[in-house]
Amino acid sequence: MPLAESDLSAFLSRLEAVAREAGDIAMTFFRPGARTAAAISYKGGGSPVTEADFAVDRFLFEEMRLLAPQAGWLSEETADSEARLSREDLVIVDPIDGTHAFTRGDERWAVSIALVEGGRPVAGVVHAPARGETFTAARGQGAFLNGARLAPPELSSLAGARVIAPRPLHERIAHLPQNIGLAPRTPSLALRLVDIAVGRHDLVISSPNARDWDIAAADLILEEAGVALAEVEGGALTYNRRSSKRGMLVAAPKPFIEETLAIARTVSKGISWS
């Protein structure tokens, strides 16, 4: 049964507390500007995973089982199960989004947690403990950074906008008539997205193969802050699908999402992502 507005507000408060505690666990392994104290191993594709990822994942699984016992579970660090597909509700987590950054002492990583109801996130937290920042949102209740409400971006046009985009697109973007500038890449995709809401950059184009755990919480925070997130090919994002993989993603202030999607299609035409 969907959470009522008052219940959703209370749930978000508890979800934020869980995210902060998860961040505290990760921070015991984090070394600013230096290699992590956590043991590092590597997945099949070569991406790193640390004992901190697993410790946070275990903590979140136990805590979310208490907080949302009716929900299924999807996490980057837990083997997926099709059992979640039969659930109306789903918890989606990335214990440490931006593990590369975490391992080398770069503060741009985050704990990401979302509750999905009926295919859309209704509560989400992106907590970046090393940056001292916590983004939160609940459906219809606005988005917040450290308790301060986030206002919609004040972007009047795409002329001179700043975008984070994959390197293969940089040269093509540099020649666009809108004179769009390139912003430095943030390692965590969740932070890359929510940073639009605080004006660190204006647009994000993400290469294919992001996963739902990278984006679910950020999706809701953006929506509540007046920013749209969409796949280049396809309609509105829905969650708890059989596949957690995503195509190319675009985020932009809502008045400019269609124009930004058109730009992404243009600059990515013929690009091989393999």
Rosetta blueprint (number, residue, H / E / L):
1 M L
2 P L
3 L L
4 A L
5 E H
6 S H
7 D H
8 L H
9 S H
10 A H
11 F H
12 L H
13 S H
14 R H
15 L H
16 E H
17 A H
18 V H
19 A H
20 R H
21 E H
22 A H
23 G H
24 D H
25 I H
26 A H
27 M H
28 T L
29 F L
30 F L
31 R L
32 P L
33 G L
34 A L
35 R L
36 T L
37 A L
38 A L
39 A L
40 I E
41 S E
42 Y E
43 K L
44 G L
45 G L
46 G L
47 S L
48 P E
49 V E
50 T E
51 E H
52 A H
53 D H
54 F H
55 A H
56 V H
57 D H
58 R H
59 F H
60 L H
61 F H
62 E H
63 E H
64 M H
65 R H
66 L H
67 L H
68 A L
69 P L
70 Q L
71 A L
72 G E
73 W E
74 L E
75 S E
76 E L
77 E L
78 T L
79 A L
80 D L
81 S L
82 E H
83 A H
84 R H
85 L H
86 S H
87 R L
88 E L
89 D E
90 L E
91 V E
92 I E
93 V E
94 D E
95 P E
96 I E
97 D E
98 G L
99 T H
100 H H
101 A H
102 F H
103 T H
104 R L
105 G L
106 D L
107 E L
108 R L
109 W L
110 A E
111 V E
112 S E
113 I E
114 A E
115 L E
116 V E
117 E E
118 G L
119 G L
120 R E
121 P E
122 V E
123 A E
124 G E
125 V E
126 V E
127 H E
128 A E
129 P L
130 A L
131 R L
132 G L
133 E E
134 T E
135 F E
136 T E
137 A E
138 A E
139 R L
140 G L
141 Q L
142 G L
143 A E
144 F E
145 L E
146 N L
147 G L
148 A E
149 R E
150 L L
151 A L
152 P L
153 P L
154 E L
155 L L
156 S L
157 S L
158 L L
159 A L
160 G L
161 A L
162 R E
163 V E
164 I E
165 A L
166 P L
167 R H
168 P H
169 L H
170 H H
171 E H
172 R H
173 I H
174 A H
175 H L
176 L L
177 P L
178 Q L
179 N L
180 I L
181 G E
182 L E
183 A L
184 P L
185 R L
186 T L
187 P L
188 S L
189 L H
190 A H
191 L H
192 R H
193 L H
194 V H
195 D H
196 I H
197 A H
198 V H
199 G L
200 R L
201 H L
202 D L
203 L E
204 V E
205 I E
206 S E
207 S L
208 P L
209 N L
210 A L
211 R E
212 D H
213 W H
214 D H
215 I H
216 A H
217 A H
218 A H
219 D H
220 L H
221 I H
222 L H
223 E H
224 E H
225 A L
226 G L
227 V E
228 A E
229 L E
230 A E
231 E E
232 V L
233 E L
234 G L
235 G L
236 A L
237 L L
238 T L
239 Y L
240 N L
241 R L
242 R L
243 S L
244 S L
245 K E
246 R L
247 G L
248 M L
249 L E
250 V E
251 A E
252 A E
253 P E
254 K H
255 P H
256 F H
257 I H
258 E H
259 E H
260 T H
261 L H
262 A H
263 I H
264 A H
265 R H
266 T H
267 V H
268 S H
269 K L
270 G L
271 I L
272 S L
273 W L
274 S L
